[in-house]
Amino acid sequence: MSSLSIVHSRAQVGIQALPVTIEVHMTNGLPRLSIVGLPEAAVKESQDRVRSALLNSQFEFPLQRFTINLAPADLPKEGGRFDLAIALGILAASRQIPADQLSGYEIVGELALSGEVRPVRGVLPMALEARQIQRQVVVPQENATEASMVNNVSILPVKHLLEICAHLQGSALITPYCTDHTPDPANAIHKADLNEVRGQHHAKRALEVAATGGHNLIMVGPPGTGKTMLASRMPSILPPMTENEALETATVASIARNGFDASVWGIRPFRTPHHTASGVALVGGGSHPRPGEVSLAHNGILFLDELPEFDKRVLEVLREPLESGHITISRAAHQAEFPANFQLIAAMNPCPCGYLGDANNRCQCSPQHVSRYRSRISGPLLDRIDLHIEVPNLPRAELRQDAVRESSAEVRTRVIAARKVQLERGGKPNNLLSNREIEQFCRLNEADERLLDNAMEQLGLSARAWYRILKVARTIADLAGKENIQTLHLTEAITYRRLERKPV
């Protein structure tokens, strides 16, 4: 007796959910179950989990020869995500469930020995792909909320192997999972408010400009001046996420180690890795590539405090994602690409002790120590940071007098209005403008061109910095509601480059 069944599933490669066809062939011969198709250790072990799950669910495990092929054969398969599909393939091949019912489903889930279905990573990208070909998605109960974030796809949640078998036999149909995941605007705004920061009006202005145009920002100042406090308020003034942005961010979280959390749907991520983080932790990697901090901060903020304390080689790996908005992890067998369109907010002290320029002359660092400290941040990396600002130590009297302060909601209103202008004009925030779009949207008159040329020469800036100054000036003009960049906007943009390669 010979019988063949086919089940559809998906493998996770980066943020992609690539199709995998599970072919189960049952034939006469010595009892044996073999899995082919480049399975890794966890996939090979699924034969023992599947056998126990079937027997404990009161199904028969025929004493026949089973060959299970995971196609395509050159695609690496990992984890226990194929357990449920393999079990259903065996049941269909042995005619314990109807094989013709499986073609309209994509199935994923790990099996416990009792037959219970355990959650897996990467369900959200699987649901996105299944929607394109109009198949129903069978997922573990704990993954149902995550999969339901994708509209117009039928999600069938299962707790036990018996539930999906009863559904396929028509004796107890599973009700498709439905949930209302419309984000609550109140929850999508971070609770920390900008009006809690006293003084530092120049830094607050820079935050507003950065939030409006999506620009990167570095703050330099002694300890205790509010750099971390300012950075933590940045998400509270950012524009709300679009549906596509929320899906992209949730897709990255879906394949990460901690998995997807429905409570943060629609909230821009704010990632704060410690300065001891490795390059792999920051940009991603591993034998089976996983997203790093730059990808987990996609469509949000990556805050690097004490920037010079990071290993210099680790900082240099930021250059590619800052420029391209994605990161590619290459391995011998395959490569994975992750999105990494984030805003970099960095903070650093002016010198190793932190008190360079202090009015009380507390700094004991020599010029060589200061130069060595600041050289940990390379010129090419500074080039990619649009705004460089000082956050000085303010007198206590000035802090006490600062009683009237704008809230995050007030600043956010201006940011949203200016961002809307950018999207209507170029379809993207100003920081993503191409060189051709900069020439089109960021034109200067002759006097301002001479002003910018002089600034470039005096500050020793690169051609990349020239384009970034224009993009920042365009953002400042948008905040002012002006169609063209004026001298006032350009001069403010130039002041945000004063710290580049210059002593603080």
N, C-alpha and C positions, 0 to 999 in steps of 0.2 A: 504494500500500500504506500502511495506517495501523495503528498499534499503540500501546497505552497500558499502562503499568506503574505500580504504586504501591508505594512503600517508606516505612517508618516510621522516624523518627528523633526527636531532641529538641534543642531550643535551650536555651541557658543564659541565664536572666534572674534575676539575684541568685542565691539558693540554689535557685531553682526550675528544674526541667527540664520545660519546656513542650513538648507534642507538636507535631511538625512532620510533615506528610504531603508526601512528595516524589513529584510526579506527572510522569512522563516520557512525552511524546507524540512519536512518530516518524511523519513523513508525507513524501510525495513533495514535491519542490521543490528550490530551490537549497540546496546543503549549508550548513547553518548551525546553531549551537548557541546558544540564548539562555536566560538564567535570569531568571525573574520571581518576585515575591513578597517585595519589600523586601530584596534581598541587599545586603550591603556589599562593599567592594572585595575583601577576601580571599575572599568567597564567589564573586564574579564571576570571580576568577582561577582558581577551581577547574576551569573548563572546560578550561584548558590543562593542568593537572596530570592531570585525568582522561583526556584524549585520549592524553597520553604514557604514562600508566600502562597503559591498555588496549592500546596498540600494543606496548609493551615486554613485556607479558604474553602476546603472541601472539594477542590477540583482534582481531576485525575492528571497525574504526570506520566504520560505514556512511556513504556519501556521501548522506545524507538530511537533512531538516530536523528538528532536535530542539528542542522547547520544554519546558523544565523549570520547573515551578511549585512553589514552596516555600510551602505553605499552613499557617496562615492568612497572608494577604497583609499584614496590619497589624502582624505581629510582626517586629521587627528580627532579622536573622540575621547572625552574625559568625563569623569564623575559618574554618578548614579542616575543621571537624568533620563536614561533610556530604559530603566527597569520596567516601568509600567507598559511601555510600548512593546518590549520584548515579551512580557507576560501575555499581553493580548494577542501577539502574533502566534505564540505557542498554542494558546487556546483556540485561535481561529484555524491554525493548521491541523489541529487534532479534532476539529469540528465540534468543539464544546460551546462556541459562540459563532454566530454567522459572520463569515469572512467578508461578505459583500457590503457590510455596514461600515467598514473601517475606512473606506476611501475618502469620506468627507470630513475626516478629523485629523488634527495634528495633536499628538499626545506627548506629554512630558511628565515625569514624576519619578521619585525614588521610592522603592518599596521597602517596608520593614518586613521582618520575617513573619509577622502576623498577617500581612496583607494590607496594612495601613499604608497610605500614600504620604510621603514626606515632601516638604518644600524643596525647591531648587532655585539656583540663581538664573537670571537672564530670561525671565518669563515675559517681561515687557517688550523687548525687541522681537521675541517670537510672535506675540500677538500682533505687532505692527506688520510683520511679514505675512501672517496668516490672513490678515484683512485684505491684502492685495489679491489673494487668490480665492477669497471667499470660502475658507474652510472654518469649521468650528474648532475651538481650542479646548482641549481637556487638560486641566492643570490641578495641582494639589489645592485643597481648600484654603490653605494659608497663603497661596499665591493669587487667589482670585481677585482680591482688591487691586493688586498691582496690575494684573492683566486687564482689568476693567477700565483702567485709565485710557485705554485706546477705544475710541468710539467706533460704532458700526461693526463690531465683531462679537460673535456669540461665544461666551465663556461658560464652560461646564466644570464646576468645581467638584472634586471627588475627595472623600476621606478614606475610602477603602476600595480595594480592587473589586469587591462584589458590587459596589454601586455602579461603576461604569459597565460591568458585565450585564447587570440587569437592564441598564439603559439600552445597550446594544441589542439585547434580546427583546426589547419592547415591553418588559413586564413592569418596570418602574422607571419612568423617564426622569431625567435630571432637569430641574428648572434652571435656565440660563441665569447666571449671576448678574445682578444689576446694582449699581451704586451711583449716588450723586456726588461726583468729585469736583463740583464747581467750587473754586477757591473762595474762601471768605476774605474780602479785602482787609478786614481787621487782623486776621491771622497772618496774612501775607506781608505785613509790615513788622519789621523787627521792633522790639519793645524799647530798646535803648534810644533815647531822644537827643538830638543835637543841642537842645536848649540846656542840657545839663553841663555843657562845656562852657566855662567862664573864660572870657577873653579870647585870644588867638583868632581874631577876625580874619586875618590874612589866610590862615590855614583853613578856616571854614569856607572862605571864598574859593580856595583851591579845591576843596572837596566838592563844592557845588559844580565847578567847571569840569572836574573829573567825572562826576556822576552824569552830567549832561551829555558829554561826548564819548564816554567810555574810555577815558584816557588813564594811563598808568601814572602813579604818583609815588614820590619818595619824600619822606619827612626827616629832617636832620635837626636834632636838638638835644640838650642835656637831659638827664633822667628827671622824671617827674613833671614834665611840661605838658603832658596830655597827648602824646603821639598815639599811644595804644587806645586811649579813650576816643580820640577823633576817628581812628580807623574803624573801631567797633560801631560807630554811628553811621558809617558810610552806607550799609545796606538799607538804613531807614529812609534815605533820600533817593534811592534808585527807582527808576520807573518799574511798574509791575511787569511780570513776565507774561509773554504771549503764550498761547496754547502750544505752539511748536517749541518754544524755549522750555516750557515746563516738561514736555515729553522728552526733549533731548537730555535735560538734566536728570530726569527720572530714569532714563535708559542707562546712563552711566552708573547711577546709584544701584540699579538693578543687578549689574554684573559685579559690583564691588563686594568686598568681604562682608561688610555689615548689612548689605542688601537694601531693598527699597523700604522707605518709611512714608506711608500715606499721609501722615500728619504734617509733613513739610512740603506737600504738593503745592507748587506755585510760589514757594519762598526761595529767593535767591540764596545759593549757598555762600557761606563765609568760612573759609578754611584757614587754620592757623597752625601750620606745622612748626615743630620745634627746630631750633637751629642745628640740632644734631642729626636731622633727617638725612638719609642717604639719597643719592641720585635716583635710585630705583623707587624709593618712597615718594620722591617729588614728581617724577615724570611717568612712573609706571614701569613694569617689567616683570621678571620672573620667567621660569621655564614655560609656564602657561600665562602669557601676558595679562596683567591686571592693571586697571587704571590707577594712576598716581594722583597726588594732590592737585596737579594742574588740571587734570580731567574732572576730578570731583568738584573743582571750583568752576566748572563750565557754566557760563552765563551768570557768574557771581564774582566773588572777591577771593583772591589769594593774598593773605596778609603775612608778610615775612618780617617779623620783629627781630631786632638786632641783626640786620642784614649782613654786616661784615663778619659775623661769627659763623655764618654758614661756610662750609668748605667751598673754596673757590671753584673747584671742578663741578660741584653740585650746582652752583649759581650759573655756570656757563651753559648747562643743559637747558636753561630757561630761554635761551636766545631763540631757538627754533619755534617753540609754541607761541612766544610773544609776537613773532613776526607772521607766522602762518595760521595760527588759531587751531592747530591740531598737532598731534605727536604720533610718530610711527615707531613701533617697537618691532625690530627684526630679529628673528631666530632662524636657526638652520632649516627647520622644517617649514616654517610659515612666518608671516608677519601680521601684526594687528595694528590698526589705526584707531586712535581715540580722539574725540574732540577736546579742544583745550582753549576755548575762546573765553578767557577770564580777564578781569582787571587786576593788575598787580598793585598792591599798596604795600610799601616798604617803609621801615623806620630804622634809624640808626643814630648813634651818638656821634658827635663831631670828632671825637678822639678816643683812644682806649680808655681813659679814665672817665670821659663823658663831660668834662667841664671846660673845654676849650672856649675861650672868649667870655668866661664867667666874670661878672663884675668884681667878685671877691678874690680873683686870681687863684682859684683852687686847683687849676690844672698844672700838673707837674710833668706833662708829656713833652719830650723833645720834638723838634720838627721832623726828625727821622722816624720817630715812633708814629707821629700823626700821618706822615706820608705812607709808611708801610701799612698802617691800619686802613687808610682809604684806598690804597692800591688793590685791596682784596676785591674791590668792585671794579670790573674792567670797563674800559671806555665803550666797547660795543654794547655792553649791557646797559650802561647809563644812557646811551643813544636811544634805546628802546623805551625809556621812561620819559614820558612827556612833560611832567610837572615836577620840578625840584623846589622844595620850599624849606624855609627855616621855621622851626617852632621854638622861639626863645623862652627863656625863663622870665616871667612877668612879675613886676612888683606886686606885693600883696594889696597895696592900695588900689591898683588898677583892677585887680580881681574882685575886690569888694564893691567897687563902683559899677561893675558890669551887671546891672540888675535886669535890664530889658534885653532878652535874647530870643532870637527866632527859633521856632520849633521845627522839627524835621518835616512836619506836614506842610508848613509854609514854604520851606525850601523845595520840597518834593513837587509842589504844584508848579513852581517855575521850571524845574528840571523836566517834568512831563511835557509841559507846553513847548519847551525848546527842543526836546527830543522828537516831538511830533513834527516840527518844522523840518528836522533833519531827514526823517523817514519819508516825508512828502517830497523832499527835494531829491534825495539820492537813494532812498530805499534802505538806508543803513545808518548807524551812528557815525559821527565824523572820524573816529579813530580807525574805521575800516575803509575809509576812502582810498582809492587807488591813486597813483600819481597822475593819471589822466583826469580823474575826477577832481583832484586838488587843483589842477590847472584851470578846470572849468568853474569850480565853485569858490575858489579862494584867491581870486584875482586881487592884485594890489595896484595902486596908482604909482607913478614914477617916484614920487617922494618917499613913499613907504617902501618901495623896492630898494632904494638907496639906504634907507634906515636899516632894513633887514640885512643888507650886504655888509654894512659897517659892523653890526652886531655880530654877524657870523665871523668876521675877521678878528674882532677884538676878543671874542670868547673862544675862538679856535674850534668852532663847531663843525660837524660833518654834514654832508649832503642829506643824510637821513634826518639829522636834527632840523635842517631847514624845512623839510616837508612837515615834520611834527609841529614846528612852531606855527606853520600856516594852518594846520588842522586845529590846534588849540585856539588860534585867533578866530577861526571860523565858528568854533563853539562859543566863544565869548560874545561874538556878534549875534549869534542866535539867542543867547540869554538876554541880550539888550534889545532884541526884536528888530535888528537892522538887517537889511538885505545884503549890504556890502560890508566888507571888513574896513574899518576906519583906523586911523592912527592910534587912537586910544586902545582899541582892541589888540592891535599888533604889539604895542609897547608892553601891555600887560602880559601877553604871551611870551615875550622875550624875557621878562623878569623871572618867569618860571624856569629859565635855563641858567640862571646866574651861578648856580652851585656846581655846574659841570666842570670838572677838572680844575676847580678853583678852591683855595683854602676857605674853610668855613669861618 
